[in-house]
Amino acid sequence: MSAVFGYLRVSGTDQVLDLQRDALAKARCDRVWEEVASGAKNDRPELLDLLEHLRDGDTLVVWRLDRLGRSLPHLIETVEGLRARGMVFKSLTETIHTSSPSGMLIFQIFGALAQFERALIQERTVAGLAAARARGRVGGQPKRIDAAKARQIHRMIEDGTPKSEIAAVLGIGRATLYRHLAMPRS
């Protein structure tokens, strides 16, 4: 016998779940999982528990699409995973129901848009890096140890100054100092 499970989420403790609770109650969910977690977080234990409870033929209901996925690609990946396991996804606000051909079409359009968005972002990134290189800029963080600091480090090492003291005096982290010392001297 298939079941209808609901998932609701708010990002912070100051937000209220009542609107989502009411909507999922109207959808006649057999059980509802509630979570207070940022949508951007990978670690959402209630969602993971819900996904483990779903079986072939079950339906997962959310109030709105953004309650389930961290991003459009993540949402699509999650819903495709459900579909592959024989489950149905339903979003109440967007009236998407993947058991119907029109619901699947809408979802496939979302997938195509997400793929297009990823390609555009990648294209813009490559173009931006090329433009920066053409202006003589290189990526990454600025060097913490310039030539003057490097000379000072080596003088202090020769004088027997402890490395932790060198790092403190120069205002750099010990790991930065050790990385510098591991590099061949030029």
Helices and strands as residue ranges (DSSP letters): E 4-10, H 18-26, E 31-36, H 45-53, E 59-62, G 65-67, H 72-84, E 88-91, E 96-97, H 101-134, H 147-158, H 163-170, H 174-182
